[in-house]
């Protein structure tokens, strides 16, 4: 795709970096992003995880042009066709999956890359098979950045694709090695493979505006890497102490893994990183497609006992449920983006007021409008139960899968 500078959509700063690049790729609109941490005296420009994401975009597209300024504070991106599993710059093709290696300086969890990649995958020309590995791969939730754990992504985000006619049965997520954030929140050494074999011409129009129903069961995964397996039982016991008073059907699985061994570049010696523990909880409602999730992980510097993690995660889940709506704040951007990319019909989604008021959701609405989507319609749900939810009406752009149309 070619164009003059006047055709570029212009943004500033590093906020919503992946979101804007994904929307540019889906709509075919080139973007110009400037002033990326330009005021930082020590680390101006793109962060290691942002550079890695750009390389991933190059790997799964064909014809993309990315220009980065010398200082790294300005980039221009002209998107190409989403092709899926083909070798590209920054990634190698091992067997039938793209091998993407994350740098040791990465401070973001793997879901920072998986969530936007899963948004691109339904519109790919071929299957999207990507394997994430390297010293910077973190499978747990992260502190500060707020990334989801791999378990929450699998159980609370991927099932929502089924609402758009994208069968979750054809989406496979393999956790081959678990890891938590290393010292200073950097690096982990985990290995995750996603195989997305469900491509569609256009996502179905979503109507998820009914009452969210009552919580019928709670599931979860307690995980620990490189620490005593008893940490899992302690987290589970603490979480159940809160949740069993409210829901009788509570089951949390325990997952123990040894700490990954990661070798430094140019050194034959390897060291253990990614040591830690955490908990992921998912509550399923009696209404189909309504899922609530919560994540909690021990900070890299330690100082927190497993009982605190279990209790915090349980209370966090209750807070998410209390926000109402049919979609949580963590999954709402994915659902709203797929609604905007669907057929030219009006879909409706019920959100809690607290979720709608999040900065990420307001920013997504503004970005979608800049990329050519219609403005959202917002009205009160009008229920008598006093929930105070909102009904968001989103009109699809009908962009669809260009690769499938060409094929």
C-alpha positions as YAML, in Angstrom:
chain: A
units: angstrom
residues:
- id: 1
  name: UNK
  ca: [0.00, 0.00, 0.00]
- id: 2
  name: UNK
  ca: [1.40, 3.40, -0.92]
- id: 3
  name: UNK
  ca: [0.35, 6.91, -0.03]
- id: 4
  name: UNK
  ca: [1.51, 10.44, 0.57]
- id: 5
  name: UNK
  ca: [2.23, 11.79, 4.00]
- id: 6
  name: UNK
  ca: [-1.13, 13.58, 4.04]
- id: 7
  name: UNK
  ca: [-2.89, 10.19, 3.95]
- id: 8
  name: UNK
  ca: [-1.29, 9.01, 7.16]
- id: 9
  name: UNK
  ca: [-3.39, 8.98, 10.31]
- id: 10
  name: UNK
  ca: [-1.36, 10.82, 12.92]
- id: 11
  name: UNK
  ca: [-1.04, 9.91, 16.60]
- id: 12
  name: UNK
  ca: [1.29, 10.90, 19.41]
- id: 13
  name: UNK
  ca: [2.71, 8.97, 22.35]
- id: 14
  name: UNK
  ca: [3.05, 5.27, 23.10]
- id: 15
  name: UNK
  ca: [-0.38, 4.71, 24.64]
- id: 16
  name: UNK
  ca: [-2.57, 2.22, 22.74]
- id: 17
  name: UNK
  ca: [0.46, 1.40, 20.57]
- id: 18
  name: UNK
  ca: [-0.60, -2.14, 19.65]
- id: 19
  name: UNK
  ca: [-4.25, -1.14, 19.32]
- id: 20
  name: UNK
  ca: [-3.52, 1.49, 16.69]
- id: 21
  name: UNK
  ca: [-1.22, -0.77, 14.71]
- id: 22
  name: UNK
  ca: [-3.83, -3.56, 14.74]
- id: 23
  name: UNK
  ca: [-6.55, -1.19, 13.53]
- id: 24
  name: UNK
  ca: [-4.20, 0.08, 10.82]
- id: 25
  name: UNK
  ca: [-3.54, -3.49, 9.68]
- id: 26
  name: UNK
  ca: [-7.23, -4.44, 9.67]
- id: 27
  name: UNK
  ca: [-8.39, -1.33, 7.79]
- id: 28
  name: UNK
  ca: [-5.33, -0.85, 5.56]
- id: 29
  name: UNK
  ca: [-4.81, 2.72, 6.76]
- id: 30
  name: UNK
  ca: [-1.18, 3.89, 7.19]
- id: 31
  name: UNK
  ca: [-0.29, 5.58, 10.48]
- id: 32
  name: UNK
  ca: [2.34, 8.00, 11.72]
- id: 33
  name: UNK
  ca: [3.12, 7.92, 15.46]
- id: 34
  name: UNK
  ca: [5.38, 10.60, 16.91]
- id: 35
  name: UNK
  ca: [6.67, 11.77, 20.31]
- id: 36
  name: UNK
  ca: [7.11, 8.22, 21.64]
- id: 37
  name: UNK
  ca: [8.59, 8.84, 25.11]
- id: 38
  name: UNK
  ca: [10.33, 11.89, 23.67]
- id: 39
  name: UNK
  ca: [10.46, 13.55, 27.10]
- id: 40
  name: UNK
  ca: [12.20, 10.61, 28.78]
- id: 41
  name: UNK
  ca: [15.84, 11.51, 29.59]
- id: 42
  name: UNK
  ca: [17.01, 7.90, 29.96]
- id: 43
  name: UNK
  ca: [14.84, 5.70, 27.72]
- id: 44
  name: UNK
  ca: [13.37, 7.70, 24.85]
- id: 45
  name: UNK
  ca: [11.68, 6.02, 21.91]
- id: 46
  name: UNK
  ca: [10.33, 2.52, 21.46]
- id: 47
  name: UNK
  ca: [10.60, 0.02, 24.33]
- id: 48
  name: UNK
  ca: [11.95, -3.52, 23.67]
- id: 49
  name: UNK
  ca: [8.45, -5.05, 23.72]
- id: 50
  name: UNK
  ca: [7.21, -2.50, 21.17]
- id: 51
  name: UNK
  ca: [10.09, -3.22, 18.83]
- id: 52
  name: UNK
  ca: [9.37, -6.93, 19.22]
- id: 53
  name: UNK
  ca: [5.71, -6.35, 18.36]
- id: 54
  name: UNK
  ca: [6.70, -4.51, 15.17]
- id: 55
  name: UNK
  ca: [8.81, -7.51, 14.16]
- id: 56
  name: UNK
  ca: [5.87, -9.80, 14.86]
- id: 57
  name: UNK
  ca: [3.67, -7.65, 12.61]
- id: 58
  name: UNK
  ca: [6.23, -7.96, 9.83]
- id: 59
  name: UNK
  ca: [6.28, -11.71, 10.29]
- id: 60
  name: UNK
  ca: [2.52, -12.24, 9.93]
- id: 61
  name: UNK
  ca: [1.94, -9.73, 7.10]
- id: 62
  name: UNK
  ca: [3.23, -9.37, 3.56]
- id: 63
  name: UNK
  ca: [4.12, -5.99, 2.11]
- id: 64
  name: UNK
  ca: [4.18, -4.01, 5.35]
- id: 65
  name: UNK
  ca: [6.58, -1.05, 5.46]
- id: 66
  name: UNK
  ca: [7.82, 0.15, 8.85]
- id: 67
  name: UNK
  ca: [10.11, 3.17, 9.18]
- id: 68
  name: UNK
  ca: [11.55, 4.04, 12.59]
- id: 69
  name: UNK
  ca: [13.46, 7.25, 13.23]
- id: 70
  name: UNK
  ca: [17.04, 7.15, 14.49]
- id: 71
  name: UNK
  ca: [15.96, 8.11, 18.01]
- id: 72
  name: UNK
  ca: [13.04, 5.65, 17.95]
- id: 73
  name: UNK
  ca: [10.56, 8.38, 18.90]
- id: 74
  name: UNK
  ca: [8.75, 8.40, 15.53]
- id: 75
  name: UNK
  ca: [7.48, 5.56, 13.35]
- id: 76
  name: UNK
  ca: [5.46, 5.28, 10.16]
- id: 77
  name: UNK
  ca: [3.61, 2.09, 9.37]
- id: 78
  name: UNK
  ca: [2.08, 1.17, 6.02]
- id: 79
  name: UNK
  ca: [0.22, -2.13, 6.48]
- id: 80
  name: UNK
  ca: [0.29, -5.02, 4.07]
- id: 81
  name: UNK
  ca: [-1.87, -8.13, 3.67]
- id: 82
  name: UNK
  ca: [-2.35, -10.37, 6.72]
- id: 83
  name: UNK
  ca: [-0.90, -13.65, 5.45]
- id: 84
  name: UNK
  ca: [-0.46, -15.71, 8.61]
- id: 85
  name: UNK
  ca: [2.18, -18.40, 8.94]
- id: 86
  name: UNK
  ca: [4.99, -17.30, 6.66]
- id: 87
  name: UNK
  ca: [8.60, -16.42, 7.56]
- id: 88
  name: UNK
  ca: [9.33, -12.74, 8.02]
- id: 89
  name: UNK
  ca: [11.75, -10.24, 9.45]
- id: 90
  name: UNK
  ca: [12.35, -10.79, 13.16]
- id: 91
  name: UNK
  ca: [10.94, -14.32, 13.18]
- id: 92
  name: UNK
  ca: [11.88, -17.67, 11.70]
- id: 93
  name: UNK
  ca: [9.58, -20.41, 10.44]
- id: 94
  name: UNK
  ca: [10.09, -23.62, 12.41]
- id: 95
  name: UNK
  ca: [7.98, -26.53, 11.12]
- id: 96
  name: UNK
  ca: [4.55, -24.97, 10.47]
- id: 97
  name: UNK
  ca: [4.72, -22.19, 13.08]
- id: 98
  name: UNK
  ca: [6.43, -18.82, 13.20]
- id: 99
  name: UNK
  ca: [9.08, -18.76, 15.92]
- id: 100
  name: UNK
  ca: [9.04, -15.38, 17.64]
- id: 101
  name: UNK
  ca: [11.76, -14.81, 20.25]
- id: 102
  name: UNK
  ca: [11.14, -12.19, 22.93]
- id: 103
  name: UNK
  ca: [14.16, -10.22, 24.21]
- id: 104
  name: UNK
  ca: [15.41, -10.49, 27.78]
- id: 105
  name: UNK
  ca: [14.58, -6.83, 28.44]
- id: 106
  name: UNK
  ca: [10.87, -7.44, 27.80]
- id: 107
  name: UNK
  ca: [8.67, -6.40, 30.75]
- id: 108
  name: UNK
  ca: [5.30, -7.30, 29.22]
- id: 109
  name: UNK
  ca: [3.50, -10.61, 29.45]
- id: 110
  name: UNK
  ca: [2.93, -12.84, 26.43]
- id: 111
  name: UNK
  ca: [-0.71, -11.72, 26.31]
- id: 112
  name: UNK
  ca: [0.53, -8.26, 25.28]
- id: 113
  name: UNK
  ca: [1.37, -9.95, 21.95]
- id: 114
  name: UNK
  ca: [-1.33, -12.64, 21.92]
- id: 115
  name: UNK
  ca: [-4.38, -10.37, 22.29]
- id: 116
  name: UNK
  ca: [-3.61, -8.23, 19.19]
- id: 117
  name: UNK
  ca: [-2.39, -11.30, 17.28]
- id: 118
  name: UNK
  ca: [-5.68, -13.09, 17.97]
- id: 119
  name: UNK
  ca: [-7.54, -10.04, 16.61]
- id: 120
  name: UNK
  ca: [-5.60, -10.28, 13.34]
- id: 121
  name: UNK
  ca: [-5.84, -14.08, 13.04]
- id: 122
  name: UNK
  ca: [-9.51, -14.38, 11.89]
- id: 123
  name: UNK
  ca: [-8.72, -12.01, 9.00]
- id: 124
  name: UNK
  ca: [-5.59, -13.86, 7.91]
- id: 125
  name: UNK
  ca: [-5.23, -15.48, 4.49]
- id: 126
  name: UNK
  ca: [-3.83, -18.67, 6.08]
- id: 127
  name: UNK
  ca: [-3.67, -20.22, 9.53]
- id: 128
  name: UNK
  ca: [-1.95, -18.16, 12.21]
- id: 129
  name: UNK
  ca: [0.50, -20.43, 14.04]
- id: 130
  name: UNK
  ca: [3.01, -18.59, 16.24]
- id: 131
  name: UNK
  ca: [5.34, -19.92, 18.91]
- id: 132
  name: UNK
  ca: [6.61, -17.44, 21.51]
- id: 133
  name: UNK
  ca: [9.84, -18.24, 23.33]
- id: 134
  name: UNK
  ca: [13.05, -16.62, 24.48]
- id: 135
  name: UNK
  ca: [14.36, -15.10, 27.70]
- id: 136
  name: UNK
  ca: [11.64, -12.41, 27.71]
- id: 137
  name: UNK
  ca: [8.56, -14.65, 27.52]
- id: 138
  name: UNK
  ca: [6.37, -14.17, 30.62]
- id: 139
  name: UNK
  ca: [3.26, -16.38, 30.86]
- id: 140
  name: UNK
  ca: [1.95, -15.04, 34.18]
- id: 141
  name: UNK
  ca: [0.10, -11.81, 34.83]
- id: 142
  name: UNK
  ca: [2.36, -8.80, 35.29]
- id: 143
  name: UNK
  ca: [2.53, -6.08, 37.92]
- id: 144
  name: UNK
  ca: [2.27, -2.45, 36.87]
- id: 145
  name: UNK
  ca: [1.54, -3.15, 33.20]
- id: 146
  name: UNK
  ca: [-1.63, -5.14, 33.97]
- id: 147
  name: UNK
  ca: [-1.15, -7.89, 31.38]
- id: 148
  name: UNK
  ca: [-3.39, -10.94, 31.71]
- id: 149
  name: UNK
  ca: [-2.00, -14.37, 32.50]
- id: 150
  name: UNK
  ca: [-2.01, -16.99, 29.78]
- id: 151
  name: UNK
  ca: [-4.71, -18.90, 31.71]
- id: 152
  name: UNK
  ca: [-7.11, -15.94, 31.81]
- id: 153
  name: UNK
  ca: [-6.54, -15.31, 28.11]
- id: 154
  name: UNK
  ca: [-7.37, -18.93, 27.32]
- id: 155
  name: UNK
  ca: [-10.47, -19.24, 29.51]
- id: 156
  name: UNK
  ca: [-11.95, -15.71, 29.45]
- id: 157
  name: UNK
  ca: [-10.98, -14.13, 26.10]
- id: 158
  name: UNK
  ca: [-10.65, -16.87, 23.47]
- id: 159
  name: UNK
  ca: [-14.15, -18.37, 24.16]
- id: 160
  name: UNK
  ca: [-15.69, -15.00, 23.22]
- id: 161
  name: UNK
  ca: [-14.61, -15.51, 19.60]
- id: 162
  name: UNK
  ca: [-17.36, -18.13, 19.35]
- id: 163
  name: UNK
  ca: [-19.93, -15.32, 19.63]
- id: 164
  name: UNK
  ca: [-18.72, -14.02, 16.25]
- id: 165
  name: UNK
  ca: [-18.92, -17.32, 14.37]
- id: 166
  name: UNK
  ca: [-15.24, -18.12, 14.98]
- id: 167
  name: UNK
  ca: [-15.22, -21.63, 16.52]
- id: 168
  name: UNK
  ca: [-13.02, -21.72, 19.65]
- id: 169
  name: UNK
  ca: [-12.51, -25.44, 18.97]
- id: 170
  name: UNK
  ca: [-10.21, -24.46, 16.09]
- id: 171
  name: UNK
  ca: [-8.11, -22.20, 18.32]
- id: 172
  name: UNK
  ca: [-5.41, -24.03, 20.25]
- id: 173
  name: UNK
  ca: [-3.19, -22.50, 22.92]
- id: 174
  name: UNK
  ca: [-0.30, -24.62, 24.18]
- id: 175
  name: UNK
  ca: [1.64, -23.63, 27.30]
- id: 176
  name: UNK
  ca: [4.89, -25.55, 26.90]
- id: 177
  name: UNK
  ca: [6.81, -23.79, 29.69]
- id: 178
  name: UNK
  ca: [5.48, -21.44, 32.34]
- id: 179
  name: UNK
  ca: [7.27, -18.45, 33.79]
- id: 180
  name: UNK
  ca: [6.71, -15.42, 35.96]
- id: 181
  name: UNK
  ca: [8.44, -12.06, 35.64]
- id: 182
  name: UNK
  ca: [12.13, -12.16, 36.55]
- id: 183
  name: UNK
  ca: [14.20, -9.66, 38.58]
- id: 184
  name: UNK
  ca: [13.03, -6.12, 37.97]
- id: 185
  name: UNK
  ca: [10.00, -7.45, 36.09]
- id: 186
  name: UNK
  ca: [12.14, -8.35, 33.08]
- id: 187
  name: UNK
  ca: [12.27, -11.69, 31.31]
- id: 188
  name: UNK
  ca: [10.73, -15.03, 32.09]
- id: 189
  name: UNK
  ca: [11.83, -17.81, 29.73]
- id: 190
  name: UNK
  ca: [8.40, -19.30, 29.04]
- id: 191
  name: UNK
  ca: [7.21, -21.01, 25.84]
- id: 192
  name: UNK
  ca: [3.68, -20.63, 24.41]
- id: 193
  name: UNK
  ca: [2.27, -21.67, 21.05]
- id: 194
  name: UNK
  ca: [-0.98, -20.40, 19.56]
- id: 195
  name: UNK
  ca: [-2.60, -22.13, 16.57]
- id: 196
  name: UNK
  ca: [-5.48, -20.13, 15.13]
- id: 197
  name: UNK
  ca: [-7.08, -22.17, 12.35]
- id: 198
  name: UNK
  ca: [-10.40, -20.34, 12.08]
- id: 199
  name: UNK
  ca: [-10.47, -17.65, 9.39]
- id: 200
  name: UNK
  ca: [-13.72, -15.90, 8.43]
- id: 201
  name: UNK
  ca: [-14.87, -13.51, 5.73]
- id: 202
  name: UNK
  ca: [-16.81, -11.34, 8.18]
- id: 203
  name: UNK
  ca: [-17.48, -11.76, 11.92]
- id: 204
  name: UNK
  ca: [-21.14, -12.25, 12.82]
- id: 205
  name: UNK
  ca: [-23.12, -9.38, 14.25]
- id: 206
  name: UNK
  ca: [-23.18, -9.67, 18.04]
- id: 207
  name: UNK
  ca: [-26.25, -9.08, 20.21]
- id: 208
  name: UNK
  ca: [-25.13, -9.54, 23.80]
- id: 209
  name: UNK
  ca: [-27.45, -7.07, 25.52]
- id: 210
  name: UNK
  ca: [-29.42, -9.38, 27.79]
- id: 211
  name: UNK
  ca: [-29.13, -9.53, 31.55]
- id: 212
  name: UNK
  ca: [-25.86, -11.14, 32.64]
- id: 213
  name: UNK
  ca: [-27.60, -13.71, 34.86]
- id: 214
  name: UNK
  ca: [-26.30, -15.31, 38.04]
- id: 215
  name: UNK
  ca: [-22.91, -16.88, 38.66]
- id: 216
  name: UNK
  ca: [-23.25, -20.65, 38.47]
- id: 217
  name: UNK
  ca: [-19.66, -21.82, 38.85]
- id: 218
  name: UNK
  ca: [-16.08, -20.62, 39.33]
- id: 219
  name: UNK
  ca: [-13.00, -22.20, 37.80]
- id: 220
  name: UNK
  ca: [-9.35, -21.26, 38.00]
- id: 221
  name: UNK
  ca: [-5.69, -22.17, 37.80]
- id: 222
  name: UNK
  ca: [-3.12, -21.71, 40.54]
- id: 223
  name: UNK
  ca: [0.42, -21.80, 39.14]
- id: 224
  name: UNK
  ca: [3.90, -21.62, 40.55]
- id: 225
  name: UNK
  ca: [7.33, -21.86, 38.93]
- id: 226
  name: UNK
  ca: [10.53, -22.62, 40.80]
- id: 227
  name: UNK
  ca: [8.94, -22.47, 44.27]
- id: 228
  name: UNK
  ca: [7.36, -25.07, 46.52]
- id: 229
  name: UNK
  ca: [4.25, -26.74, 45.07]
- id: 230
  name: UNK
  ca: [2.53, -26.11, 48.41]
- id: 231
  name: UNK
  ca: [2.11, -22.49, 47.33]
- id: 232
  name: UNK
  ca: [-0.67, -23.65, 45.02]
- id: 233
  name: UNK
  ca: [-2.65, -25.31, 47.79]
- id: 234
  name: UNK
  ca: [-2.26, -22.27, 50.02]
- id: 235
  name: UNK
  ca: [-3.57, -19.92, 47.32]
- id: 236
  name: UNK
  ca: [-6.47, -22.23, 46.52]
- id: 237
  name: UNK
  ca: [-7.47, -22.62, 50.16]
- id: 238
  name: UNK
  ca: [-7.44, -18.85, 50.73]
- id: 239
  name: UNK
  ca: [-9.49, -18.18, 47.58]
- id: 240
  name: UNK
  ca: [-12.03, -20.88, 48.41]
- id: 241
  name: UNK
  ca: [-12.41, -19.44, 51.91]
- id: 242
  name: UNK
  ca: [-13.90, -16.33, 50.27]
- id: 243
  name: UNK
  ca: [-15.75, -17.84, 47.31]
- id: 244
  name: UNK
  ca: [-17.32, -20.94, 48.88]
- id: 245
  name: UNK
  ca: [-19.55, -18.70, 50.99]
- id: 246
  name: UNK
  ca: [-21.14, -17.41, 47.75]
- id: 247
  name: UNK
  ca: [-20.92, -20.20, 45.16]
- id: 248
  name: UNK
  ca: [-20.92, -23.93, 45.88]
- id: 249
  name: UNK
  ca: [-19.34, -25.02, 42.58]
- id: 250
  name: UNK
  ca: [-15.73, -23.83, 42.88]
- id: 251
  name: UNK
  ca: [-12.84, -25.76, 41.38]
- id: 252
  name: UNK
  ca: [-9.27, -24.49, 41.02]
- id: 253
  name: UNK
  ca: [-6.58, -26.60, 39.35]
- id: 254
  name: UNK
  ca: [-2.95, -26.55, 40.49]
- id: 255
  name: UNK
  ca: [-0.07, -26.27, 38.03]
- id: 256
  name: UNK
  ca: [3.57, -26.63, 39.08]
- id: 257
  name: UNK
  ca: [6.53, -26.09, 36.75]
- id: 258
  name: UNK
  ca: [10.28, -25.86, 37.37]
- id: 259
  name: UNK
  ca: [11.87, -22.47, 36.79]
- id: 260
  name: UNK
  ca: [13.06, -22.03, 33.17]
- id: 261
  name: UNK
  ca: [16.79, -22.12, 32.50]
- id: 262
  name: UNK
  ca: [17.90, -19.18, 30.36]
- id: 263
  name: UNK
  ca: [21.40, -18.60, 29.05]
- id: 264
  name: UNK
  ca: [22.85, -15.16, 28.47]
- id: 265
  name: UNK
  ca: [24.00, -14.28, 24.98]
- id: 266
  name: UNK
  ca: [27.58, -15.42, 24.40]
- id: 267
  name: UNK
  ca: [27.68, -17.40, 27.65]
- id: 268
  name: UNK
  ca: [27.51, -21.16, 28.13]
- id: 269
  name: UNK
  ca: [26.14, -20.77, 31.66]
- id: 270
  name: UNK
  ca: [22.41, -20.76, 32.29]
- id: 271
  name: UNK
  ca: [20.46, -19.35, 35.20]
- id: 272
  name: UNK
  ca: [16.98, -19.81, 36.56]
- id: 273
  name: UNK
  ca: [14.59, -16.90, 36.10]
- id: 274
  name: UNK
  ca: [10.84, -16.55, 36.01]
- id: 275
  name: UNK
  ca: [10.40, -17.72, 39.60]
- id: 276
  name: UNK
  ca: [7.06, -16.88, 41.20]
- id: 277
  name: UNK
  ca: [3.42, -17.85, 41.71]
- id: 278
  name: UNK
  ca: [-0.03, -16.55, 40.89]
- id: 279
  name: UNK
  ca: [-3.73, -17.31, 40.54]
- id: 280
  name: UNK
  ca: [-6.28, -16.93, 37.74]
- id: 281
  name: UNK
  ca: [-10.02, -17.17, 38.46]
- id: 282
  name: UNK
  ca: [-12.95, -17.27, 36.01]
- id: 283
  name: UNK
  ca: [-16.64, -17.03, 36.92]
- id: 284
  name: UNK
  ca: [-19.22, -18.37, 34.45]
- id: 285
  name: UNK
  ca: [-22.75, -16.95, 34.40]
- id: 286
  name: UNK
  ca: [-26.03, -18.71, 33.69]
- id: 287
  name: UNK
  ca: [-26.30, -16.49, 30.58]
- id: 288
  name: UNK
  ca: [-24.43, -17.90, 27.59]
- id: 289
  name: UNK
  ca: [-21.20, -16.08, 26.72]
- id: 290
  name: UNK
  ca: [-20.94, -14.09, 29.97]
- id: 291
  name: UNK
  ca: [-17.56, -14.64, 31.66]
- id: 292
  name: UNK
  ca: [-15.81, -12.70, 34.44]
- id: 293
  name: UNK
  ca: [-12.11, -13.09, 35.24]
- id: 294
  name: UNK
  ca: [-9.49, -11.95, 37.73]
- id: 295
  name: UNK
  ca: [-5.70, -12.27, 37.89]
- id: 296
  name: UNK
  ca: [-3.23, -11.90, 40.74]
- id: 297
  name: UNK
  ca: [0.50, -12.65, 40.82]
- id: 298
  name: UNK
  ca: [3.26, -12.25, 43.37]
- id: 299
  name: UNK
  ca: [5.55, -9.26, 42.63]
- id: 300
  name: UNK
  ca: [9.06, -10.10, 41.34]
- id: 301
  name: UNK
  ca: [10.67, -8.65, 44.46]
- id: 302
  name: UNK
  ca: [8.69, -11.04, 46.68]
- id: 303
  name: UNK
  ca: [7.43, -10.21, 50.14]
- id: 304
  name: UNK
  ca: [3.90, -11.56, 49.61]
- id: 305
  name: UNK
  ca: [2.61, -14.87, 50.97]
- id: 306
  name: UNK
  ca: [0.40, -17.21, 48.88]
- id: 307
  name: UNK
  ca: [-2.60, -16.67, 51.17]
- id: 308
  name: UNK
  ca: [-2.61, -12.97, 50.29]
- id: 309
  name: UNK
  ca: [-2.54, -13.74, 46.57]
- id: 310
  name: UNK
  ca: [-5.48, -16.12, 46.88]
- id: 311
  name: UNK
  ca: [-7.57, -13.70, 48.94]
- id: 312
  name: UNK
  ca: [-6.78, -10.72, 46.69]
- id: 313
  name: UNK
  ca: [-7.69, -12.63, 43.54]
- id: 314
  name: UNK
  ca: [-11.00, -13.79, 45.04]
- id: 315
  name: UNK
  ca: [-11.98, -10.26, 46.07]
- id: 316
  name: UNK
  ca: [-10.84, -8.91, 42.70]
- id: 317
  name: UNK
  ca: [-13.16, -11.39, 40.98]
- id: 318
  name: UNK
  ca: [-16.07, -10.25, 43.14]
- id: 319
  name: UNK
  ca: [-15.31, -6.63, 42.21]
- id: 320
  name: UNK
  ca: [-15.30, -7.50, 38.50]
- id: 321
  name: UNK
  ca: [-18.66, -9.27, 38.86]
- id: 322
  name: UNK
  ca: [-20.07, -6.28, 40.76]
- id: 323
  name: UNK
  ca: [-19.18, -3.98, 37.83]
- id: 324
  name: UNK
  ca: [-21.94, -5.71, 35.89]
- id: 325
  name: UNK
  ca: [-22.36, -5.99, 32.14]
- id: 326
  name: UNK
  ca: [-21.79, -9.04, 29.96]
- id: 327
  name: UNK
  ca: [-18.09, -8.44, 29.23]
- id: 328
  name: UNK
  ca: [-15.23, -7.52, 31.57]
- id: 329
  name: UNK
  ca: [-12.90, -4.59, 31.05]
- id: 330
  name: UNK
  ca: [-10.07, -6.92, 30.02]
- id: 331
  name: UNK
  ca: [-12.09, -8.54, 27.20]
- id: 332
  name: UNK
  ca: [-14.16, -5.52, 26.12]
- id: 333
  name: UNK
  ca: [-11.57, -4.09, 23.65]
- id: 334
  name: UNK
  ca: [-11.42, -7.43, 21.80]
- id: 335
  name: UNK
  ca: [-15.22, -7.73, 21.59]
- id: 336
  name: UNK
  ca: [-15.77, -4.11, 20.53]
- id: 337
  name: UNK
  ca: [-13.05, -4.29, 17.86]
- id: 338
  name: UNK
  ca: [-14.53, -7.46, 16.35]
- id: 339
  name: UNK
  ca: [-17.98, -5.83, 16.38]
- id: 340
  name: UNK
  ca: [-16.59, -2.82, 14.50]
- id: 341
  name: UNK
  ca: [-14.91, -5.07, 11.91]
- id: 342
  name: UNK
  ca: [-18.06, -7.13, 11.26]
- id: 343
  name: UNK
  ca: [-20.84, -6.86, 8.67]
- id: 344
  name: UNK
  ca: [-22.57, -3.53, 8.12]
- id: 345
  name: UNK
  ca: [-25.24, -4.12, 10.73]
- id: 346
  name: UNK
  ca: [-25.73, -2.77, 14.24]
- id: 347
  name: UNK
  ca: [-24.60, -5.02, 17.08]
- id: 348
  name: UNK
  ca: [-25.33, -4.43, 20.74]
- id: 349
  name: UNK
  ca: [-23.25, -5.11, 23.84]
- id: 350
  name: UNK
  ca: [-24.11, -4.66, 27.50]
- id: 351
  name: UNK
  ca: [-21.33, -3.09, 29.58]
- id: 352
  name: UNK
  ca: [-21.11, -1.94, 33.17]
- id: 353
  name: UNK
  ca: [-20.70, 1.79, 33.71]
- id: 354
  name: UNK
  ca: [-17.33, 1.26, 35.36]
- id: 355
  name: UNK
  ca: [-16.10, -0.72, 32.36]
- id: 356
  name: UNK
  ca: [-17.35, 1.86, 29.86]
- id: 357
  name: UNK
  ca: [-15.65, 4.65, 31.82]
- id: 358
  name: UNK
  ca: [-12.22, 3.03, 31.51]
- id: 359
  name: UNK
  ca: [-9.62, 5.07, 29.67]
- id: 360
  name: UNK
  ca: [-8.87, 2.15, 27.33]
- id: 361
  name: UNK
  ca: [-12.50, 1.88, 26.17]
- id: 362
  name: UNK
  ca: [-12.90, 5.62, 25.56]
- id: 363
  name: UNK
  ca: [-9.60, 5.64, 23.68]
- id: 364
  name: UNK
  ca: [-10.73, 2.68, 21.56]
- id: 365
  name: UNK
  ca: [-13.93, 4.49, 20.57]
- id: 366
  name: UNK
  ca: [-11.91, 7.52, 19.46]
- id: 367
  name: UNK
  ca: [-9.37, 5.42, 17.55]
- id: 368
  name: UNK
  ca: [-12.09, 3.43, 15.76]
- id: 369
  name: UNK
  ca: [-13.73, 6.65, 14.60]
- id: 370
  name: UNK
  ca: [-10.40, 7.91, 13.23]
- id: 371
  name: UNK
  ca: [-9.99, 4.67, 11.29]
- id: 372
  name: UNK
  ca: [-13.38, 5.14, 9.64]
- id: 373
  name: UNK
  ca: [-15.78, 3.33, 11.96]
- id: 374
  name: UNK
  ca: [-19.09, 4.82, 13.07]
- id: 375
  name: UNK
  ca: [-19.59, 6.43, 16.46]
- id: 376
  name: UNK
  ca: [-21.08, 4.26, 19.18]
- id: 377
  name: UNK
  ca: [-24.59, 4.67, 20.45]
- id: 378
  name: UNK
  ca: [-24.92, 4.54, 24.24]
- id: 379
  name: UNK
  ca: [-28.11, 4.22, 26.28]
- id: 380
  name: UNK
  ca: [-29.20, 2.94, 29.68]
- id: 381
  name: UNK
  ca: [-30.11, -0.72, 29.89]
- id: 382
  name: UNK
  ca: [-33.36, 0.31, 31.56]
- id: 383
  name: UNK
  ca: [-33.64, -2.68, 33.88]
- id: 384
  name: UNK
  ca: [-35.68, -2.57, 37.05]
- id: 385
  name: UNK
  ca: [-33.00, -4.27, 39.14]
- id: 386
  name: UNK
  ca: [-30.95, -1.07, 39.44]
- id: 387
  name: UNK
  ca: [-27.83, -2.53, 37.83]
- id: 388
  name: UNK
  ca: [-27.17, 0.70, 35.94]
- id: 389
  name: UNK
  ca: [-25.61, -1.04, 32.92]
- id: 390
  name: UNK
  ca: [-25.26, 0.55, 29.49]
- id: 391
  name: UNK
  ca: [-26.15, -0.80, 26.04]
- id: 392
  name: UNK
  ca: [-23.45, 0.02, 23.46]
- id: 393
  name: UNK
  ca: [-24.55, -0.05, 19.82]
- id: 394
  name: UNK
  ca: [-21.74, -0.61, 17.32]
- id: 395
  name: UNK
  ca: [-22.20, -0.52, 13.54]
- id: 396
  name: UNK
  ca: [-19.83, -2.80, 11.61]
- id: 397
  name: UNK
  ca: [-17.61, -1.38, 8.89]
- id: 398
  name: UNK
  ca: [-17.78, -4.46, 6.66]
- id: 399
  name: UNK
  ca: [-14.01, -4.45, 6.17]
- id: 400
  name: UNK
  ca: [-13.75, -8.21, 6.54]
- id: 401
  name: UNK
  ca: [-11.01, -10.53, 5.42]
- id: 402
  name: UNK
  ca: [-9.35, -9.13, 2.30]
- id: 403
  name: UNK
  ca: [-7.13, -12.20, 1.99]
- id: 404
  name: UNK
  ca: [-10.11, -14.57, 1.92]
- id: 405
  name: UNK
  ca: [-11.87, -12.38, -0.63]
- id: 406
  name: UNK
  ca: [-8.85, -12.42, -2.93]
- id: 407
  name: UNK
  ca: [-8.45, -16.19, -2.55]
...
